[in-house]
Amino acid sequence: MASFLFTQQTQAWQQMFRRSQSGGFMSRLLAWLALGLILAVGLLVVVTVLLLSWLLIPVLLFKKRKLAKTRFAKSQSRSQHGEVIEGVVIEVKDDGTR
């Protein structure tokens, strides 16, 4: 019983597929044009995002360098004002053999 229902269902699907394949020239042309338009729009979006990222990379690198320079200048000005860095000195004795 189950195999009969399965074969009946597959035959129905095959008939439905045959009907959809028998579309006219205009419907196929319209489908190809729609898919081509969707692909073109997608390609345009990808290329636009890629070019925008390439344009933004130098700007972001410039901002990062500028920020690093200001941080370095701040640290230099702190050290010139007599800021003391505390630490421990460890003496390592070298016996001269290697």
C-alpha positions in Angstrom: 0.0 0.0 0.0 2.8 2.4 0.9 4.7 1.7 -2.3 1.6 2.3 -4.4 1.1 5.7 -2.7 4.8 6.5 -3.2 4.7 5.7 -6.9 1.4 7.6 -7.3 3.0 10.7 -5.6 6.1 10.5 -7.7 4.1 10.2 -10.9 2.1 13.3 -9.8 5.4 15.2 -9.2 6.7 14.1 -12.6 3.6 15.4 -14.3 3.8 18.7 -12.5 7.4 19.0 -13.4 6.6 18.3 -17.1 3.9 20.9 -17.1 6.2 23.5 -15.6 8.9 22.7 -18.2 6.5 23.1 -21.1 6.4 26.9 -20.6 6.6 29.1 -23.6 9.6 31.0 -25.0 8.5 34.3 -23.4 8.2 32.9 -19.9 11.7 31.3 -20.2 13.1 34.6 -21.5 11.5 36.5 -18.7 13.0 34.1 -16.1 16.4 34.4 -17.6 16.2 38.2 -17.7 15.0 38.3 -14.1 17.8 36.0 -12.9 20.4 38.0 -14.9 19.1 41.2 -13.4 19.4 39.7 -9.9 22.9 38.5 -10.6 23.9 42.0 -12.0 22.5 43.8 -8.9 24.3 41.3 -6.6 27.6 41.8 -8.4 27.1 45.6 -8.3 26.6 45.5 -4.5 29.6 43.3 -4.0 31.9 45.5 -6.1 30.6 48.6 -4.3 31.3 47.2 -0.9 34.7 46.1 -2.0 35.7 49.5 -3.4 34.3 51.2 -0.3 36.4 49.0 2.0 39.5 49.8 -0.1 38.8 53.5 0.2 38.3 53.3 4.0 41.4 51.3 4.8 43.8 54.3 4.4 41.5 56.6 6.4 41.3 54.1 9.3 45.1 53.5 9.2 45.7 57.3 9.3 43.4 57.7 12.4 45.1 54.7 14.1 48.5 56.2 13.5 47.4 59.6 14.7 46.0 58.1 17.9 49.2 56.2 18.5 51.3 59.4 18.1 49.1 61.2 20.6 49.4 58.4 23.1 53.2 58.3 22.6 53.4 62.0 23.1 51.4 61.8 26.3 53.7 59.1 27.6 56.8 61.1 26.7 55.4 64.2 28.4 54.8 62.2 31.6 58.3 60.8 31.7 59.7 64.3 31.2 57.8 65.6 34.3 59.8 63.3 36.6 57.5 60.4 36.8 59.3 57.5 38.5 58.9 53.9 37.5 59.7 51.5 40.3 61.0 48.0 39.9 63.4 45.4 41.2 66.9 44.9 39.8 68.0 41.3 39.6 71.7 40.7 39.5 72.8 37.8 37.4 76.3 36.5 37.9 78.0 35.3 34.8 80.8 32.8 35.3 82.1 33.3 31.8 81.5 29.7 30.5 79.1 29.0 27.8 
